Amino acid sequence: MRRALSLVLALALCVGVAWAIVSSIRGHAGGGGGAAEPTLVRGVSGSEKEPFFRDPEVQAVFARNGLKVQVDYAGSREIASLDLSTYGFAFPAGVAAADKIRRERKVTKRYEPFFTPMAVGTFKPIADVLVRNKVARPLGNSYYQLDMHAYLGLVARNARWTDLEGNGAYPARKALLITSTDVRTSNSAAQYLAIASNVANGDNVVQSRAQADKVLPRVAPLFLRQGYTETTSEGPFEDYLAIGAGKTPMVMIYEAQFLARAAAKDPAITPDRVLMYPDPTVLTKHTLVPFTPDGDRVGQLLTNDPDLKRLAVKYGFRTADAAAVKRYLEERKVAEPPTLVNVVDPPAYEVLEYLITRIQQQIQG
């Protein structure tokens, strides 16, 4: 009897130990409810970063750090006018919009994990026509530089593509204009305006309303003569890729949009599609403004986590680690973009906003 009781107790002990082990394994695997759920943090970002945030690898990095990041998208300038009370962070493209948000929300912190220059997506035959007409020049074998002084001169005289000498590549009678987004809502168009206003102001940053009024007649036609414009940068870029030169011979984009598709071997980036860099140009610093402790963690991770920095390069963004960008592009046989020297600052938010408001008044008649 004692022996039988001992056997029963021993068996019960074995079963208990086995159950404890199984329960422990399930808990660590997340199947038994023991693992903590990631903390949800909501943010709003410029649309140019949507592919980055949707990447499963990016989401996995956040999850490893206990966060589930859910992002809404809007034009970067539009973000500054939204009700941000339900968000943990805002992540517009551009310091000016970010600083306006910081002032209004009384936030001191900001993070600038990556940046991208403004560029013009175009086609090699069109770029070569501009070179022959001394409006552009080649930068090595893969890139070009657009002389903004010469370009504004063409716009001032309402030039058409057929006015260019030796233009057999694009004999269209349409106005010679760079397609952009809506300057009233989108950061990429606002950066285009910043570049043009600098050139029109004698290669100086526009610093006052008086200077803005002076340059307005030269810069307003860049937007007024375009007709309908998209609210975010993805729209015109997709037209450039899908429809081609017939609709969009030149489009103002972020360099990152082009490089990300080229590195991913997107068949839409055909050999005749090339980048031209405005001279001068501006750098768009993607600036995260945190509103909550979890939003602040997102900013810290984007700035410091090696995997997130690597994934930012995957999406064409430049980071402080220039060697990593070069290495990534070399691995994917994408020509390294040029080092840009003639980089200018945009006007202060209030001055740029005044310029945009004046253009809006002319759009509305």
C-alpha positions as CSV (number, residue, x, y, z in Angstrom):
1,M,0.0,0.0,0.0
2,R,2.8,2.4,0.9
3,R,4.6,1.5,-2.2
4,A,1.5,2.2,-4.4
5,L,1.0,5.5,-2.6
6,S,4.6,6.5,-3.3
7,L,4.2,5.7,-6.9
8,V,1.0,7.8,-7.2
9,L,2.8,10.8,-5.5
10,A,5.8,10.5,-7.7
11,L,3.6,10.4,-10.8
12,A,1.7,13.4,-9.6
13,L,4.9,15.3,-9.0
14,C,6.2,14.5,-12.5
15,V,2.9,15.7,-14.0
16,G,3.1,18.9,-12.1
17,V,6.7,19.6,-13.1
18,A,5.8,18.8,-16.8
19,W,2.8,21.2,-16.6
20,A,4.9,23.9,-15.2
21,I,7.5,23.5,-18.0
22,V,4.8,23.6,-20.7
23,S,3.1,26.6,-19.1
24,S,6.5,28.4,-19.0
25,I,7.2,27.7,-22.6
26,R,3.7,28.9,-23.7
27,G,4.1,32.0,-21.7
28,H,7.5,32.9,-23.3
29,A,6.0,32.1,-26.8
30,G,3.1,34.4,-26.2
31,G,0.5,31.6,-26.4
32,G,-0.5,31.6,-22.7
33,G,-1.3,35.3,-22.2
34,G,1.9,35.8,-20.2
35,A,3.7,38.0,-22.7
36,A,2.8,41.7,-22.5
37,E,1.1,43.2,-25.5
38,P,3.0,46.0,-27.3
39,T,2.0,49.5,-26.3
40,L,0.0,51.3,-29.1
41,V,1.4,54.7,-30.0
42,R,-0.3,56.7,-32.8
43,G,1.5,59.2,-34.9
44,V,0.9,61.4,-38.0
45,S,3.5,61.6,-40.7
46,G,4.2,63.0,-44.2
47,S,3.1,60.6,-46.9
48,E,6.7,60.2,-48.2
49,K,7.4,58.0,-45.2
50,E,4.4,55.7,-45.5
51,P,6.4,52.9,-47.2
52,F,8.9,53.0,-44.4
53,F,6.4,52.7,-41.6
54,R,4.4,49.9,-43.4
55,D,7.5,47.8,-43.8
56,P,7.1,44.6,-41.7
57,E,10.8,44.8,-40.6
58,V,10.2,48.3,-39.3
59,Q,7.1,47.2,-37.4
60,A,9.1,44.2,-36.0
61,V,11.8,46.4,-34.6
62,F,9.2,48.6,-32.8
63,A,7.5,45.4,-31.5
64,R,10.8,44.1,-30.1
65,N,11.0,47.3,-28.2
66,G,7.4,47.0,-26.8
67,L,5.7,49.4,-29.3
68,K,3.0,49.0,-31.9
69,V,3.3,52.2,-34.1
70,Q,0.2,53.2,-36.0
71,V,0.6,56.1,-38.4
72,D,-1.8,58.3,-40.3
73,Y,-0.6,60.4,-43.2
74,A,-1.1,63.9,-44.5
75,G,0.7,66.6,-46.4
76,S,3.6,67.8,-44.1
77,R,2.4,71.4,-44.0
78,E,-1.1,70.2,-43.4
79,I,0.0,68.4,-40.3
80,A,0.9,71.7,-38.6
81,S,-2.8,72.7,-38.8
82,L,-4.4,69.4,-37.6
83,D,-5.8,68.6,-34.2
84,L,-2.9,66.6,-32.8
85,S,-4.4,65.9,-29.4
86,T,-4.9,62.1,-30.1
87,Y,-1.4,61.5,-31.3
88,G,1.8,60.5,-29.6
89,F,4.0,62.2,-32.2
90,A,4.0,64.2,-35.4
91,F,6.6,63.5,-38.1
92,P,6.5,66.1,-40.9
93,A,9.1,66.6,-43.6
94,G,10.8,69.9,-42.8
95,V,12.0,71.7,-39.8
96,A,9.7,74.7,-40.3
97,A,6.5,72.8,-39.9
98,A,8.0,70.8,-37.0
99,D,9.0,74.0,-35.2
100,K,5.5,75.5,-35.6
101,I,4.1,72.3,-34.0
102,R,6.6,72.5,-31.2
103,R,5.7,76.1,-30.4
104,E,2.0,75.5,-30.5
105,R,2.2,72.3,-28.4
106,K,4.9,73.7,-26.1
107,V,7.3,70.8,-26.8
108,T,11.0,71.3,-26.4
109,K,12.2,68.0,-27.9
110,R,12.6,67.1,-31.5
111,Y,14.4,64.3,-33.4
112,E,15.9,64.4,-36.9
113,P,16.8,60.8,-37.7
114,F,17.2,61.2,-41.5
115,F,17.0,63.8,-44.3
116,T,16.7,64.0,-48.1
117,P,17.5,66.7,-50.7
118,M,14.9,68.0,-53.0
119,A,15.4,66.7,-56.6
120,V,13.7,66.8,-60.0
121,G,12.7,63.5,-61.5
122,T,13.0,63.7,-65.3
123,F,14.2,61.7,-68.3
124,K,17.7,61.6,-69.9
125,P,16.6,62.9,-73.3
126,I,14.9,65.9,-71.6
127,A,17.9,66.5,-69.3
128,D,20.2,66.4,-72.4
129,V,18.0,69.0,-74.1
130,L,18.3,71.3,-71.1
131,V,22.1,70.7,-71.1
132,R,22.3,71.8,-74.7
133,N,20.3,75.0,-73.8
134,K,22.6,75.7,-70.8
135,V,19.8,75.2,-68.3
136,A,21.4,72.1,-66.8
137,R,24.7,70.3,-66.7
138,P,25.7,66.6,-66.1
139,L,27.0,65.5,-62.8
140,G,29.0,62.4,-63.8
141,N,27.1,59.7,-65.8
142,S,23.9,59.3,-63.8
143,Y,22.8,62.7,-62.4
144,Y,22.3,66.3,-63.5
145,Q,22.2,69.8,-62.0
146,L,19.4,72.2,-62.9
147,D,20.5,75.9,-63.0
148,M,17.6,77.5,-61.2
149,H,18.5,81.0,-62.4
150,A,18.3,79.9,-66.0
151,Y,15.1,77.9,-65.3
152,L,13.4,80.9,-63.7
153,G,14.4,82.9,-66.7
154,L,12.5,80.5,-69.0
155,V,9.5,80.6,-66.8
156,A,9.5,84.4,-66.7
157,R,9.2,84.5,-70.5
158,N,6.5,81.8,-70.5
159,A,8.8,79.5,-72.5
160,R,7.4,76.3,-74.0
161,W,9.3,73.1,-74.6
162,T,9.2,73.8,-78.4
163,D,11.2,77.0,-77.7
164,L,14.3,75.0,-76.8
165,E,16.9,74.6,-79.5
166,G,17.5,71.1,-80.8
167,N,14.5,69.7,-79.0
168,G,13.6,66.7,-80.9
169,A,13.1,64.6,-77.8
170,Y,10.1,66.4,-76.4
171,P,8.5,68.7,-79.0
172,A,5.5,69.6,-76.8
173,R,3.9,73.0,-76.9
174,K,3.1,72.9,-73.2
175,A,4.7,75.3,-70.8
176,L,8.1,74.4,-69.6
177,L,7.4,73.9,-65.9
178,I,8.3,71.5,-63.1
179,T,5.3,69.7,-61.8
180,S,4.9,69.9,-58.0
181,T,2.4,69.2,-55.3
182,D,-0.1,71.8,-53.9
183,V,2.0,74.5,-52.3
184,R,-0.9,75.2,-49.8
185,T,-0.7,71.7,-48.2
186,S,2.6,69.9,-49.2
187,N,6.1,70.3,-47.9
188,S,7.8,69.3,-51.2
189,A,6.1,72.2,-53.0
190,A,6.9,74.6,-50.1
191,Q,10.6,73.5,-50.4
192,Y,10.4,74.2,-54.2
193,L,9.1,77.7,-53.3
194,A,11.9,78.1,-50.8
195,I,14.5,77.4,-53.5
196,A,12.9,79.6,-56.1
197,S,12.4,82.5,-53.6
198,N,16.1,82.4,-52.7
199,V,17.1,82.7,-56.3
200,A,14.6,85.5,-57.0
201,N,15.9,87.3,-53.9
202,G,19.4,87.6,-55.3
203,D,20.6,84.3,-53.8
204,N,19.5,85.3,-50.3
205,V,16.9,83.8,-47.9
206,V,13.7,85.8,-48.0
207,Q,13.5,87.3,-44.5
208,S,10.5,89.7,-44.5
209,R,7.1,90.3,-46.0
210,A,8.5,93.2,-48.0
211,Q,11.1,90.8,-49.6
212,A,8.4,88.2,-50.1
213,D,6.2,90.7,-52.0
214,K,9.1,91.7,-54.1
215,V,9.8,88.1,-55.3
216,L,6.2,87.0,-55.6
217,P,5.8,88.0,-59.3
218,R,8.7,85.7,-60.2
219,V,7.8,82.7,-58.0
220,A,4.0,82.6,-58.2
221,P,3.8,81.5,-61.8
222,L,5.6,78.3,-60.9
223,F,2.5,77.2,-59.2
224,L,-0.3,79.2,-60.8
225,R,0.4,77.9,-64.3
226,Q,0.4,74.2,-63.3
227,G,-3.4,73.8,-63.0
228,Y,-4.5,71.0,-60.7
229,T,-1.9,69.7,-58.2
230,E,-1.9,66.8,-55.8
231,T,-1.8,67.3,-52.0
232,T,1.0,64.9,-51.3
233,S,4.3,64.0,-52.9
234,E,3.4,60.4,-53.8
235,G,0.8,61.5,-56.4
236,P,3.0,63.3,-58.9
237,F,5.8,60.8,-58.4
238,E,3.5,57.9,-59.3
239,D,2.4,59.8,-62.4
240,Y,6.0,60.3,-63.4
241,L,6.6,56.6,-63.1
242,A,3.4,55.3,-64.6
243,I,2.5,57.8,-67.3
244,G,5.9,59.2,-68.2
245,A,7.1,62.3,-70.0
246,G,3.8,62.9,-71.8
247,K,2.2,64.2,-68.6
248,T,5.2,64.8,-66.3
249,P,8.5,65.6,-68.0
250,M,9.9,67.1,-64.8
251,V,8.5,66.6,-61.3
252,M,9.8,68.0,-57.9
253,I,10.3,65.0,-55.6
254,Y,12.3,63.9,-52.6
255,E,15.6,62.2,-53.7
256,A,14.6,59.3,-51.3
257,Q,11.6,58.4,-53.4
258,F,13.7,57.8,-56.5
259,L,16.6,56.1,-54.7
260,A,14.3,53.7,-52.8
261,R,12.6,52.5,-56.0
262,A,16.0,52.2,-57.8
263,A,17.6,50.2,-55.0
264,A,14.5,47.9,-54.9
265,K,15.0,47.3,-58.7
266,D,11.5,48.6,-59.4
267,P,11.0,48.1,-63.2
268,A,9.3,51.5,-63.3
269,I,12.8,53.1,-62.8
270,T,13.8,52.6,-66.4
271,P,17.3,53.5,-67.6
272,D,16.1,56.8,-69.2
273,R,14.7,58.1,-65.8
274,V,17.2,60.3,-64.1
275,L,17.5,62.8,-61.2
276,M,18.3,66.5,-61.6
277,Y,19.3,68.5,-58.5
278,P,18.2,72.1,-58.3
279,D,21.1,74.5,-57.9
280,P,20.7,75.8,-55.2
281,T,18.7,73.1,-53.4
282,V,17.4,72.6,-49.8
283,L,17.6,69.6,-47.5
284,T,14.4,68.3,-46.1
285,K,15.1,67.2,-42.5
286,H,12.4,64.7,-41.4
287,T,11.7,66.0,-37.9
288,L,9.7,64.0,-35.3
289,V,8.0,66.0,-32.5
290,P,7.0,63.8,-29.5
291,F,3.9,64.6,-27.4
292,T,3.9,61.6,-25.1
293,P,6.6,59.4,-23.5
294,D,5.8,56.6,-26.0
295,G,6.1,59.1,-28.8
296,D,9.5,60.1,-27.4
297,R,10.5,56.5,-27.5
298,V,9.7,56.3,-31.2
299,G,11.9,59.3,-31.8
300,Q,14.8,57.8,-29.8
301,L,14.5,54.4,-31.6
302,L,14.5,56.1,-35.1
303,T,17.6,58.0,-34.1
304,N,19.6,55.4,-32.4
305,D,18.4,51.9,-33.3
306,P,20.9,50.4,-35.8
307,D,18.2,48.3,-37.6
308,L,15.9,51.3,-38.0
309,K,18.8,53.4,-39.3
310,R,19.6,50.6,-41.8
311,L,15.9,50.4,-42.9
312,A,15.8,54.2,-43.4
313,V,18.7,53.8,-45.9
314,K,16.7,51.1,-47.6
315,Y,14.0,53.7,-48.3
316,G,16.4,56.2,-49.8
317,F,16.9,58.5,-46.9
318,R,20.3,59.9,-46.1
319,T,21.6,59.5,-42.5
320,A,24.5,60.7,-40.5
321,D,26.3,57.5,-41.6
322,A,27.2,58.5,-45.2
323,A,29.3,55.3,-45.6
324,A,26.2,53.1,-44.9
325,V,24.3,54.9,-47.6
326,K,27.1,54.5,-50.1
327,R,27.6,50.9,-49.2
328,Y,23.9,50.0,-49.6
329,L,23.6,51.7,-53.0
330,E,26.8,50.0,-54.2
331,E,25.5,46.6,-53.2
332,R,22.4,47.3,-55.3
333,K,24.3,48.8,-58.2
334,V,22.8,52.2,-57.9
335,A,25.0,55.1,-58.7
336,E,26.0,57.1,-55.6
337,P,24.2,60.5,-55.5
338,P,26.4,63.6,-55.7
339,T,27.6,65.5,-52.7
340,L,25.6,68.7,-52.8
341,V,27.5,71.9,-52.0
342,N,25.1,74.7,-52.8
343,V,22.5,74.0,-50.1
344,V,20.4,76.9,-48.8
345,D,18.1,77.4,-45.8
346,P,14.3,77.9,-46.4
347,P,12.7,81.0,-45.0
348,A,11.3,81.1,-41.5
349,Y,7.9,79.4,-41.2
350,E,6.1,82.7,-40.9
351,V,7.7,84.2,-44.0
352,L,7.2,81.1,-46.0
353,E,3.6,81.0,-44.8
354,Y,3.1,84.5,-45.9
355,L,4.4,83.7,-49.4
356,I,2.1,80.7,-49.7
357,T,-0.9,82.8,-48.5
358,R,-0.2,85.4,-51.2
359,I,-0.1,82.6,-53.8
360,Q,-3.3,81.1,-52.4
361,Q,-5.0,84.5,-52.8
362,Q,-4.1,84.5,-56.5
363,I,-5.3,80.9,-56.9
364,Q,-8.6,81.8,-55.4
365,G,-8.8,84.9,-57.6
